[in-house]
Amino acid sequence: MRKDSNFRFYRSARSGFLILIGIIGNFITASAQQPQVYNQFFMNPYIYNPAYAGVEGHATFFLTHRNQWANIESAPTLSDFSFHVPLKGGVALGASAFNITQGLLETSAVKVTGSYLVNIDRTHFLRFGMSLGAGINSVNLNELADAAGDPAIAGFLDESTFFLGDFGMTYHFGHFNVGFALPNLFSYNPITQTELSSPEFSPVDNVLFKMNYRGHVSDDFAFEPHLIYRYSSVIPHQYEAVLIAHLYHIAWVGGSYRQDSGIIGLAGAKIKEKIGLGFSYELGNPNISSQLGPTLEVTLGYHLGTKKEHAEHVSSFIKSHRLSAEERAKKAELERERQLAALKESRNQQENAGDESQPDTVGSNTPDTEASGSNTPDTGTSLKRLEAAAAIPTERADDWNHREEQEPVTRTNQFGEEETGIRLEKQGASEEKSIVFSWVPSSEAENLSVADKGHLERQLPDGTKEVGIKYEKINPEGETEHIIKWDRAISENQAELIVSNPDMTEEQHEQIEKGNPQLTEDFRTHEELANSKDVVSTIRGSHLLELPAGNFVIGGAFSVFDNAVNYSDELFLEGYHDTFVGYSSARGYYYVVVFQSPNINRVKSKRDQFRKRNNLSKAWVLEVTE
């Protein structure tokens, strides 16, 4: 009788256990179809949408660990690892793995991701991504050893593997992006049993919509709102709103509200724009939070190596910093050193390529001056420009004359070197002469002799003329070497201004060489104008894109038309809808105009307003007359 009682008890317990497993199986089947919820998804949006793979611009990995409902023993815990990197051609790869433990139940899975970036234009981008992977579910029956050995119960665990996949698409416009994701491309049943039916799911039963924007209030402060809407045909729909404040771009604080889940506190820190460490504290649904307890989550992100040069579009939470003045100065110094090395390399190229039999293969020392939106010109020699200029057709021009009795002109270039301008002249068809100052290091000037013949001319795409002056140099072996040195041809008036102002900086010399002294007497640098409240007065020239008569607030100056157009487009997208590009023959630059008016006082007032904004803090006023 006792034996039968034990048997009936075991059979009853076994049946109850089977029912429990079936219920749990169907519950997990349904819950597994819902995307995992992360409080700090903004650090790594790839965790929600595979289209974000490679968006950091770096090879990047993220680790997340989440403890849910601290007051509940054996409550769910989640650990997630993800890695993604942008490749060339707009392609990016990613991979992720996660483990979820919920009491007796455990799910582990891995997936790989491929994404593709479509460059619509300079500011509009589309990203597509898809992930495929597999996982395994298990039930920990160690404490129920007798039940675990029962073949009937073990049958529930036969089909414990599953496929998983997700798809996403995002649209990016400046610092704004919006997208959607299908988190479950495949239906799966974590625990199955042939006697029990399992629900079927469609990929569109769950859809996640997300959008966010990052706005910089100042160099040290930025805000970042996020909105999420989760559509589901299985559980109620849900929305979530997040607001993050970046403080000096070394720390952030914020909060979020998730429907039916309550308020979440967020905080974190960044280290050298490579590491991000974030924490979240979720109070949970206020009706039951006291019983369940808070949910804690920590996320670590790390940028491996340097930014990939081929990354066409980058949007990084970790690397959101706008450089400080000190960092800009340090960056400028590094750039100065790089350009100095490039200048010396170009001189070496000229000496090596200056053979008389190949006079058109040498480079140019003409600076490729381009003032950025901050009006800070980059006056270093561009090796890419040297290569491009070398391919421009040249012709002999032996009628350039050098008179040694002329007093040499010296200047200090942007690298601190003293240069000597060896002057050559050419009589034009009219009485106007063309002048070339061939700038060479003063330490080398005495070792160079201007050749009688072999000089060259070429017309650059921007309409300026360059002259290749041929020099002869005796090397240490006593052999004669030929060097071709390229410099811009200028007018006699421009030359006289340079001669009469020997203390000018190289940048000021460049302003005069590019401009026309007959149209203006003001050749201050753009940096000087940005720090002055004076108005630059010029006379209108005859260029095809010449600025009309009027008063203009100048937001940027460029020597290359395409660069001016690019910057104008950027400002337009930021809300400066009066922006356009015009040319000033007087000063020789393409200017990005952000405001114009016949009323000079109104223009000055606008300039002062613009200078309070980071992107136009160096605006200045140009007056053009007929």
C-alpha angles and dihedrals in degrees: 000000000000090000092052090048091053090048093050090048092051092047091049092048090046092053091047091049092050090051090048092050090048092050091047090046093054091043092052090044089059097040093046089060089062116086116250115258119232123186094206100043089132090073091058112014089178086079088071102029127030091209088077092067107128095012092124091067088227137078096266139181131193131195122197129183122183130188111193126204101001093202094059120083113229091011117163119289125187132196120186133182124187136175131184137167135183117239130194121285096036093293122132133183130207143171135191140182131191141182125201123190120191110172107284092359126083131178126189127178144162131200139179126219138208122190136178131207120214114200105211092177137317095303107020121078138170124204127195125188141174133184131199128186149129139240145186133227125205140176119221105226097164091119091048099052096155092052093044090057093055109106092215093056092042087057090070089066099049095097099047101138127083143174123242135188143159138196131204145175130194136185120210127198113172107303092342123091137170132182150147135229136200101213097188118045092161133050115227141169114218092199121020138181124184094226092056123065120229125208120253123229136201124215090242094054087092124037127169120204119193138174135170143168134203118210125186112216091180140340090281104036135055134165126211123192122189130191125194130184120188116201117196135169089199104050132019117289117259138202130197133192125197132184122190127186117203109211114202084329090271097088139022137198130186149131141228139200121214118191111255090002103074132216126343125199118216133193138153149149139233128215120207091329089285104084130048123186118185136182132194132191115197117196093192131208105345092221094062105014093104090060098040100037129214127313117233126201133178126189129190122194127185133185112218114215123327131326113286109250091214093057101115096187126028131182113169130173092199095047100048096121122128107213119257121229091260092051091047089052091050091048091048090052092052089048090049090054091048092050092047089054089048091050092051090046091052090052090052089050090052093051091048094044099039096099112139091234091061106034095150097058098075128101136240133250092202106126115240093224114197123166112209127215088279089056091240105139123221101217098171122120112261116221090202088056090049090055092047093047091050089063094055112105114257134197134201117266109176094161093088107112129205121198112194093202090071114105109252119237120225132197139171113241126216091269094058094255121136112233132191121217110218105203125222128177137204125190111229130211089270127040091276114106127212116225133199125194104199103204116211132161107278090229089063100038095092092052094056126082122194109237121232093230140014100072117147140204133203137174116231123215091253090061098254122126123231125199123208107213114203118223133186121218131182110224124210090267090059094250123134115244125194120221127187114206118192122210137158121268113233138182125268091249090054090049093052091052090054092047093048093049105049093158093063118120120245089255090056090049087052091053091054094045091053097043138060118249090201089066100042142008094202113092100156114147121259090248090056091048091050089058095046135073092212123118119236110225121206139164119240116259132202103255116137091244095035115155112250123239110287145082120292140186106222117213099177142359125216137176091205119065096212091054090052091051091049092053091045089054091051092053092046090055089051090059103270095126096168091065120127140151126247137165130239113205088187092065101019100236140113107239128206105220117204098177139010135185138156086232107085093195091055090050091051090050091052091049090055091050092050092050089065089064121081097228093051102029091127100049118143139181128257123191118200122192131184 
